[in-house]
Amino acid sequence: MQEHPSDAHLVAAMARGDQASIEALYDLHAGLMMGVALRMMRSRSLAEDLVHDVFLEAWRAADSFDATRGSVKTWLMVRLRSRALDRLRAARTTRRVDTGGERLPEPEQ
C-alpha cells in the first residue's frame, strides 16, 4: 500500500503548481471544513462557496505556508473561519442600512 504524502508536502507541491496535490488536500480536509462552514454559514450553498474559495486562496498562497507556525489543517481552518466571519459581518452590514430616518421607496414590480 502506497503511503500518502504529508500535508506539508502537498502544500509545497501546490506552490509548484501541482494540481493533483490540491485535489489530494481537498479529499483529506474538505469534509471537516464543510462541517464547520455549514455550522457557521447555516446554508449549504454558502458553505460550499466558502470551502471552494478557501481552497482557491490556499492554492494562491501555498508558498506562504510555514510548517513551523502550525499544521496545514490549522492553516486551512484559520482561513475558513476568517473568511466565514468576513462574510457574516458583510451580510449583517448590508442588512442594516442607515436611511437617516427617510422612508425608502417601495421596489417597482
Backbone hydrogen bonds in HBPLUS format (Angstrom, degrees):
<---DONOR---> <-ACCEPTOR-->    atom                        ^
c    i                          cat <-CA-CA->   ^        H-A-AA   ^      H-
h    n   atom  resd res      DA  || num        DHA   H-A  angle D-A-AA Bond
n    s   type  num  typ     dist DA aas  dist angle  dist       angle   num
A0009-HIS N   A0006-SER O   3.05 MM   3  5.21 118.5  2.45  98.5 113.4     1
A0010-LEU N   A0006-SER O   2.97 MM   4  6.35 150.4  2.06 149.9 159.1     2
A0010-LEU N   A0007-ASP O   3.03 MM   3  4.99 115.7  2.46  93.1 109.3     3
A0011-VAL N   A0007-ASP O   2.93 MM   4  6.29 155.5  1.99 154.9 161.3     4
A0012-ALA N   A0008-ALA O   2.97 MM   4  6.20 156.4  2.03 144.5 151.3     5
A0013-ALA N   A0009-HIS O   2.91 MM   4  6.13 152.4  1.99 143.5 151.0     6
A0014-MET N   A0010-LEU O   2.85 MM   4  6.15 147.1  1.96 143.1 152.9     7
A0015-ALA N   A0011-VAL O   2.93 MM   4  6.23 152.7  2.01 148.2 154.9     8
A0016-ARG N   A0013-ALA O   3.04 MM   3  5.06 134.6  2.25  95.3 108.3     9
A0018-ASP N   A0013-ALA O   2.96 MM   5  5.34 165.8  1.98 144.7 141.3    10
A0017-GLY N   A0014-MET O   2.80 MM   3  4.94 159.1  1.84 109.1 115.4    11
A0021-SER N   A0018-ASP O   3.23 MM   3  5.65 139.3  2.41 104.6 114.7    12
A0023-GLU N   A0019-GLN O   3.30 MM   4  6.62 155.6  2.36 148.6 155.4    13
A0024-ALA N   A0020-ALA O   3.00 MM   4  6.24 155.2  2.06 145.6 151.9    14
A0025-LEU N   A0021-SER O   2.92 MM   4  6.12 158.6  1.97 145.6 151.6    15
A0026-TYR N   A0022-ILE O   2.84 MM   4  5.94 154.4  1.91 142.5 149.8    16
A0027-ASP N   A0023-GLU O   2.95 MM   4  6.21 161.2  1.99 147.3 152.0    17
A0028-LEU N   A0024-ALA O   3.05 MM   4  6.29 145.7  2.17 142.9 151.9    18
A0029-HIS N   A0025-LEU O   3.02 MM   4  6.17 151.1  2.10 150.8 157.5    19
A0030-ALA N   A0026-TYR O   2.83 MM   4  5.07 159.8  1.87 148.5 149.5    20
A0033-MET N   A0029-HIS O   3.08 MM   4  6.25 169.4  2.10 158.3 161.6    21
A0034-MET N   A0030-ALA O   2.75 MM   4  5.81 154.0  1.82 148.1 155.0    22
A0035-GLY N   A0031-GLY O   3.07 MM   4  6.31 155.3  2.13 146.1 152.3    23
A0036-VAL N   A0032-LEU O   3.10 MM   4  6.44 160.7  2.14 153.7 157.7    24
A0037-ALA N   A0033-MET O   2.84 MM   4  5.99 163.2  1.87 150.1 155.8    25
A0038-LEU N   A0034-MET O   2.84 MM   4  5.96 156.2  1.89 149.2 154.9    26
A0039-ARG N   A0035-GLY O   3.20 MM   4  6.42 157.8  2.25 142.2 147.5    27
A0040-MET N   A0036-VAL O   3.00 MM   4  6.26 151.1  2.08 149.4 157.8    28
A0041-MET N   A0037-ALA O   2.77 MM   4  5.78 170.8  1.78 157.0 160.1    29
A0042-ARG N   A0038-LEU O   2.85 MM   4  5.19 147.2  1.96 133.7 142.0    30
A0047-ALA N   A0043-SER O   2.88 MM   4  6.02 155.8  1.94 150.8 158.2    31
A0048-GLU N   A0044-ARG O   2.84 MM   4  6.05 159.7  1.88 153.1 158.5    32
A0049-ASP N   A0045-SER O   2.99 MM   4  6.16 161.5  2.02 146.2 151.1    33
A0050-LEU N   A0046-LEU O   2.96 MM   4  6.10 154.8  2.02 142.3 149.5    34
A0051-VAL N   A0047-ALA O   2.96 MM   4  6.22 167.1  1.97 156.1 157.9    35
A0052-HIS N   A0048-GLU O   2.99 MM   4  6.12 165.8  2.01 150.8 155.2    36
A0053-ASP N   A0049-ASP O   2.88 MM   4  6.06 163.9  1.90 150.6 155.2    37
A0054-VAL N   A0050-LEU O   2.89 MM   4  6.13 152.4  1.96 151.0 158.8    38
A0055-PHE N   A0051-VAL O   3.05 MM   4  6.32 157.5  2.10 150.9 156.1    39
A0056-LEU N   A0052-HIS O   2.99 MM   4  6.34 152.2  2.06 148.6 157.0    40
A0057-GLU N   A0053-ASP O   2.87 MM   4  6.09 157.4  1.93 146.3 152.7    41
A0058-ALA N   A0054-VAL O   2.82 MM   4  6.04 155.2  1.88 146.2 153.5    42
A0059-TRP N   A0055-PHE O   2.90 MM   4  6.08 151.3  1.99 142.6 150.0    43
A0060-ARG N   A0056-LEU O   3.01 MM   4  6.34 160.3  2.05 149.7 154.1    44
A0061-ALA N   A0057-GLU O   2.86 MM   4  6.02 145.3  1.98 147.4 157.8    45
A0064-SER N   A0061-ALA O   2.82 MM   3  5.43 159.1  1.87 121.2 128.5    46
A0065-PHE N   A0062-ALA O   3.20 MM   3  5.56 166.6  2.22 111.9 116.0    47
A0069-ARG N   A0066-ASP O   2.95 MM   3  5.64 161.2  1.99 121.1 127.1    48
A0075-TRP N   A0071-SER O   2.94 MM   4  6.20 159.5  1.99 146.8 153.0    49
A0076-LEU N   A0072-VAL O   2.83 MM   4  6.11 159.9  1.87 157.3 161.4    50
A0077-MET N   A0073-LYS O   2.89 MM   4  6.07 162.0  1.93 148.4 154.1    51
A0078-VAL N   A0074-THR O   2.84 MM   4  5.95 157.4  1.89 155.0 159.9    52
A0079-ARG N   A0075-TRP O   3.25 MM   4  6.37 158.1  2.30 138.6 144.5    53
A0080-LEU N   A0076-LEU O   2.88 MM   4  6.14 156.3  1.94 148.3 155.7    54
A0081-ARG N   A0077-MET O   2.90 MM   4  6.07 168.9  1.92 150.0 152.3    55
A0082-SER N   A0078-VAL O   2.94 MM   4  6.02 165.0  1.96 148.9 153.6    56
A0083-ARG N   A0079-ARG O   2.94 MM   4  6.08 168.8  1.95 153.5 156.3    57
A0084-ALA N   A0080-LEU O   2.89 MM   4  6.04 156.6  1.95 150.4 157.6    58
A0085-LEU N   A0081-ARG O   2.91 MM   4  6.12 165.9  1.93 153.5 156.8    59
A0086-ASP N   A0082-SER O   2.97 MM   4  6.21 155.8  2.03 146.4 153.6    60
A0087-ARG N   A0083-ARG O   2.98 MM   4  6.20 160.4  2.02 147.8 152.3    61
A0088-LEU N   A0084-ALA O   2.87 MM   4  6.11 157.7  1.92 153.0 159.8    62
A0089-ARG N   A0085-LEU O   2.89 MM   4  6.02 161.4  1.93 150.4 155.2    63
A0090-ALA N   A0086-ASP O   2.96 MM   4  6.13 160.7  1.99 147.3 153.1    64
A0091-ALA N   A0087-ARG O   2.94 MM   4  6.10 154.1  2.01 144.3 151.1    65
A0092-ARG N   A0088-LEU O   3.04 MM   4  6.28 155.0  2.10 145.0 151.3    66
A0093-THR N   A0089-ARG O   2.92 MM   4  6.15 157.7  1.97 151.9 158.3    67
A0094-THR N   A0090-ALA O   2.99 MM   4  6.21 157.9  2.04 148.9 154.0    68
A0095-ARG N   A0091-ALA O   3.15 MM   4  6.30 136.8  2.35 137.4 148.3    69
A0096-ARG N   A0092-ARG O   3.19 MM   4  6.43 141.3  2.35 143.8 153.0    70
A0102-GLU N   A0099-THR O   3.17 MM   3  5.42 161.1  2.20 113.4 114.5    71
